[in-house]
Amino acid sequence: IVFMFSTCIAEGNDTVKIPALMYHSVTEGDSNAIISPDNFRKHLNAMKKDGFTPVSLEEIVDFVDNGGVLPEKPVLITFDDGYTNNYTEAFPILSEYNFKATIFAIVNSVGLDTYKGTLQKMNSHFDYSQGKTMIDSGLISIQSHSYDMHQWPDFESTLNARETVLRMQGESLLDYVKNFEKDFLKSKNLIEAELNNKVIGFSYPLGKYDAVSDFILRKNGIRVTFSTSTGQNYIKKYDKNSLYNLN
């Protein structure tokens, strides 16, 4: 495994390049959203060998807000959805390396292995007790991937499944703002109440966002957001905008 991270170095004293890695499920299988535990370990070993230090969202916010110090070669390790194997497989490996990571959970799915209100089987998601164990390690932060705006069309009873946080066809702007804000705040409040973990980050389902979704999240205290676009991230001291819509 070779990581092409050679450009991820400090740019003077004010700007740092930070790659963000997106994982989903750590298990055996054949999917672009799956990585085997063995290959995941190889990824972490490659990062360690090349001198990369995984950092938290809190650390990059501190760098921007207060001029805090980041390691020479920082990297963000992230997971989307909140699968149980993030706890049973990824977390023990991360702990071996003492590597930090951020998990963006679909909060409506926490602790479930069937799709909400149905008998449709789905990949299981870790529960709050498992989430608390990870947070208490000091290595893992759990953030929002929405409460219920990452729906699976095949399992929904309506024709208009909400796969992303974007405004739906026929939805008024006022209704959209109310619906997204309500959904986000429900995810935020549950994570903070159940896990005592402050929510400052949001990973957009399917990477979809626009100016309205960006405004709603900023208004409600989100400091870091992630798209699914590929590319480098340039984090700048005292430039809060550099923390939004990261690649």
MOQUI-V33731 format. One record per backbone hydrogen bond with DSSP energy under -1.0 kcal/mol. NH is the residue of the N-H (numbers start at 1). CO is the residue of the C=O. Records with the same first field share a line. If there is no record, write none. Layout:
# MOQUI-V33731
NH = CO  CO
This chain:
# MOQUI-V33731
5 = 3
8 = 5
9 = 7
11 = 15
15 = 11
16 = 235
18 = 233
21 = 76
23 = 78
25 = 33
27 = 35
34 = 31
35 = 25
40 = 36
41 = 37
42 = 38
43 = 39
44 = 40
45 = 41
46 = 42
47 = 43
48 = 44
49 = 45
50 = 46
51 = 48
52 = 47
53 = 73
55 = 75
60 = 56
61 = 57
62 = 58
63 = 59
64 = 60
65 = 61
66 = 62
67 = 63
68 = 62
75 = 53
76 = 19
78 = 21
79 = 102
80 = 23
81 = 104
84 = 124
86 = 83
87 = 84
88 = 84
89 = 85
90 = 85
91 = 86
93 = 89
94 = 90
95 = 91
96 = 92
97 = 93
99 = 94
101 = 139
102 = 77
103 = 141
104 = 79
105 = 143
106 = 81
107 = 105  146
108 = 147
109 = 106
110 = 107
111 = 126
112 = 109
115 = 120
118 = 115
122 = 113
125 = 112
126 = 82
131 = 127
132 = 128
133 = 129
134 = 130
135 = 131
136 = 132
138 = 135
140 = 134
141 = 101
143 = 103
144 = 201
145 = 105
151 = 162
155 = 152
163 = 161
171 = 168
176 = 172
177 = 173
178 = 174
179 = 175
180 = 176
181 = 177
182 = 178
183 = 179
184 = 180
185 = 181
186 = 182
187 = 183
188 = 184
189 = 185
190 = 186
191 = 187
192 = 188
193 = 189
194 = 190
195 = 191
196 = 192
202 = 224
203 = 144
204 = 226
207 = 204
208 = 205
214 = 210
215 = 211
216 = 212
217 = 213
218 = 214
219 = 215
220 = 216
221 = 218
222 = 217
223 = 200
224 = 200
225 = 243
226 = 202
227 = 246
235 = 16
237 = 14
238 = 64
239 = 236
242 = 239
243 = 240
244 = 241
246 = 225
